[in-house]
């Protein structure tokens, strides 16, 4: 799993260098995740409820004058659900790598720019515990939850200019798990809402005359 994350980070870094022509920025992001399971939840009591969690990480954004852009993120996100009539919890912690195609509305450089985004999310499970902290995927013995999940995430947000080249990024999103998270094929998928906020800073210096970004 570590090798996969390193490979993804390398690919994201290369992508930034390759498309850094008009507006590339990076920054931290934090937010709230409201998660639940969908599908066949009979193995965990059948009556699940939404569970709040934390999201934190970093991102980079690319936007063009045409309005189209791209965003790559590396996030730690707490997911899972409340189970057995809220008497217990399943806490699934993921390293998420969402990759978004983004469309910005309004004039390029305007102080407020609404946006819509859509894309896949690669989710790597790094922890699975119940409410009391008991491991659900022990180091020895059969695992209960699969180590990888593929999701589809879409949402909307605002980029608000705080000062020249520094932006507040706010978004609301919904993540739809596409794979069975249970190791015994219960056909149970992740589902979560998220509200996130971040600050973006320019990666290099943008030259308005040439339309290119100077990184040195």
C-alpha positions as CSV (number, residue, x, y, z in Angstrom):
1,X,0.0,0.0,0.0
2,X,2.8,2.4,0.8
3,X,4.3,1.8,-2.6
4,X,1.0,2.6,-4.2
5,X,0.7,5.9,-2.3
6,X,4.3,6.9,-3.2
7,X,3.6,6.1,-6.9
8,X,0.4,8.2,-6.8
9,X,2.2,11.1,-5.2
10,X,4.9,10.9,-7.9
11,X,2.3,10.9,-10.6
12,X,0.5,13.9,-9.1
13,X,3.8,15.8,-8.9
14,X,4.6,15.0,-12.5
15,X,1.1,16.2,-13.5
16,X,1.6,19.5,-11.8
17,X,4.9,20.1,-13.7
18,X,3.3,19.0,-17.0
19,X,0.3,21.3,-16.8
20,X,1.7,24.3,-14.9
21,X,0.9,26.9,-17.5
22,X,-1.9,29.1,-16.3
23,X,-2.8,28.7,-12.6
24,X,-1.5,26.0,-10.3
25,X,-1.9,26.2,-6.5
26,X,-1.4,24.0,-3.5
27,X,-2.5,24.0,0.1
28,X,-3.9,22.3,3.2
29,X,-7.6,21.2,3.6
30,X,-9.7,20.1,6.6
31,X,-13.3,19.1,6.9
32,X,-16.0,16.9,8.3
33,X,-17.1,13.5,6.9
34,X,-20.6,12.2,7.6
35,X,-20.4,8.5,6.7
36,X,-22.7,5.4,6.5
37,X,-22.9,2.1,4.7
38,X,-25.4,1.2,1.9
39,X,-26.4,-2.2,0.5
40,X,-26.6,-5.4,2.6
41,X,-25.9,-4.4,6.2
42,X,-27.6,-7.4,7.8
43,X,-24.2,-8.8,9.1
44,X,-23.8,-5.7,11.3
45,X,-27.3,-5.5,12.6
46,X,-29.1,-4.1,9.5
47,X,-29.9,-0.8,11.1
48,X,-26.9,1.6,10.5
49,X,-26.8,5.3,11.0
50,X,-24.6,8.2,9.9
51,X,-21.3,8.7,11.8
52,X,-19.3,12.0,11.9
53,X,-15.6,11.9,11.3
54,X,-12.6,14.1,10.3
55,X,-11.0,14.8,7.0
56,X,-7.5,16.4,6.7
57,X,-4.8,16.6,4.1
58,X,-3.5,18.6,1.1
59,X,-4.4,19.4,-2.5
60,X,-3.4,21.0,-5.7
61,X,-5.6,22.9,-8.1
62,X,-5.1,23.7,-11.8
63,X,-7.4,26.1,-13.6
64,X,-7.4,27.4,-17.1
65,X,-8.9,30.6,-18.6
66,X,-11.5,28.4,-20.4
67,X,-13.0,27.5,-17.0
68,X,-11.9,23.8,-17.0
69,X,-9.5,22.6,-14.3
70,X,-8.2,19.7,-12.4
71,X,-7.7,19.0,-8.7
72,X,-5.7,16.2,-7.0
73,X,-5.9,15.6,-3.2
74,X,-4.3,13.4,-0.6
75,X,-6.6,13.0,2.4
76,X,-7.0,11.1,5.7
77,X,-10.7,10.5,6.1
78,X,-12.7,8.8,8.9
79,X,-15.6,6.8,7.6
80,X,-17.8,3.8,8.7
81,X,-21.2,3.9,10.4
82,X,-23.1,3.6,13.7
83,X,-24.4,0.1,14.0
84,X,-26.7,-2.0,16.2
85,X,-29.1,0.9,16.9
86,X,-26.2,3.2,17.6
87,X,-24.8,1.0,20.4
88,X,-21.6,0.5,18.5
89,X,-19.5,2.0,15.8
90,X,-17.4,0.8,12.9
91,X,-14.6,3.2,12.3
92,X,-12.9,2.8,8.9
93,X,-9.9,5.2,8.4
94,X,-8.8,5.7,4.8
95,X,-6.0,7.5,2.9
96,X,-8.0,8.9,0.0
97,X,-6.7,10.1,-3.4
98,X,-9.5,11.8,-5.2
99,X,-8.8,13.1,-8.7
100,X,-11.3,15.7,-9.9
101,X,-12.2,17.2,-13.2
102,X,-13.4,20.7,-12.3
103,X,-15.4,23.4,-14.1
104,X,-15.2,27.0,-12.7
105,X,-18.0,29.5,-13.4
106,X,-17.5,33.2,-13.8
107,X,-14.6,35.3,-15.2
108,X,-11.1,34.0,-14.8
109,X,-9.5,35.9,-11.8
110,X,-12.9,37.1,-10.4
111,X,-13.0,37.4,-6.6
112,X,-15.5,34.6,-6.2
113,X,-15.7,31.6,-8.5
114,X,-18.3,28.8,-8.1
115,X,-17.3,25.4,-9.3
116,X,-18.5,21.8,-9.9
117,X,-16.3,18.8,-9.8
118,X,-16.5,15.0,-10.4
119,X,-14.0,12.2,-10.4
120,X,-12.8,8.9,-9.0
121,X,-11.4,8.4,-5.5
122,X,-8.8,5.7,-4.6
123,X,-9.3,4.8,-1.0
124,X,-6.7,2.8,1.0
125,X,-7.8,1.4,4.4
126,X,-5.3,2.1,7.2
127,X,-7.4,1.3,10.2
128,X,-10.6,-0.6,11.2
129,X,-11.9,-0.5,14.8
130,X,-15.1,-0.6,16.8
131,X,-16.3,1.9,19.3
132,X,-14.1,0.4,22.1
133,X,-11.0,0.5,19.9
134,X,-10.9,-3.2,19.1
135,X,-9.3,-4.0,15.8
136,X,-11.6,-5.4,13.2
137,X,-8.8,-6.4,10.9
138,X,-6.3,-8.1,13.1
139,X,-2.8,-8.6,12.0
140,X,-3.2,-12.4,12.3
141,X,-6.5,-14.0,11.4
142,X,-9.2,-13.3,8.9
143,X,-9.9,-9.7,8.0
144,X,-13.4,-8.3,8.0
145,X,-12.9,-5.2,5.7
146,X,-11.1,-5.0,2.4
147,X,-8.0,-2.9,2.2
148,X,-9.0,-1.0,-0.9
149,X,-12.1,0.8,-2.1
150,X,-12.8,2.7,-5.3
151,X,-15.3,5.5,-5.1
152,X,-16.9,8.2,-7.3
153,X,-17.1,11.7,-5.7
154,X,-18.9,14.8,-7.0
155,X,-19.8,18.1,-5.5
156,X,-19.8,21.9,-5.7
157,X,-18.0,24.7,-4.0
158,X,-16.6,28.2,-4.1
159,X,-13.1,29.6,-4.5
160,X,-12.9,33.0,-2.7
161,X,-10.0,35.4,-3.2
162,X,-8.5,36.4,0.1
163,X,-5.6,38.4,-1.4
164,X,-3.6,38.3,-4.6
165,X,-2.9,34.6,-5.5
166,X,-4.3,33.3,-2.2
167,X,-7.7,31.7,-2.2
168,X,-10.2,30.1,0.3
169,X,-11.5,26.9,-1.2
170,X,-14.9,25.6,0.2
171,X,-16.8,22.6,-1.1
172,X,-19.6,20.2,-0.3
173,X,-19.3,16.7,-1.7
174,X,-20.8,13.2,-1.8
175,X,-18.7,10.1,-2.1
176,X,-20.2,6.9,-3.5
177,X,-18.3,3.7,-2.8
178,X,-18.3,1.3,-5.8
179,X,-16.7,-1.8,-4.3
180,X,-17.8,-4.1,-1.5
181,X,-15.9,-3.1,1.7
182,X,-16.7,-6.4,3.5
183,X,-14.2,-9.2,3.0
184,X,-17.0,-11.8,3.1
185,X,-18.9,-10.4,0.1
186,X,-21.9,-8.9,1.9
187,X,-22.2,-6.3,-0.9
188,X,-21.9,-3.4,1.5
189,X,-20.5,-0.1,0.2
190,X,-19.3,3.1,1.7
191,X,-21.3,6.3,1.5
192,X,-20.3,9.7,2.8
193,X,-21.0,13.4,2.7
194,X,-18.2,15.9,3.2
195,X,-17.8,19.6,3.9
196,X,-14.2,20.9,3.4
197,X,-12.3,24.1,3.5
198,X,-8.7,24.9,2.5
199,X,-6.3,27.6,1.6
200,X,-4.5,27.6,-1.7
201,X,-1.2,29.2,-2.4
202,X,0.5,29.7,-5.8
203,X,3.0,27.1,-6.9
204,X,5.6,29.3,-8.5
205,X,5.0,32.7,-10.0
206,X,2.4,33.3,-12.7
207,X,3.5,35.4,-15.7
208,X,0.5,37.1,-17.2
209,X,2.4,38.1,-20.3
210,X,3.5,34.6,-21.3
211,X,0.7,32.6,-19.7
212,X,3.2,30.4,-18.0
213,X,4.2,29.6,-14.5
214,X,7.8,30.1,-13.4
215,X,8.7,27.6,-10.7
216,X,12.2,28.9,-10.2
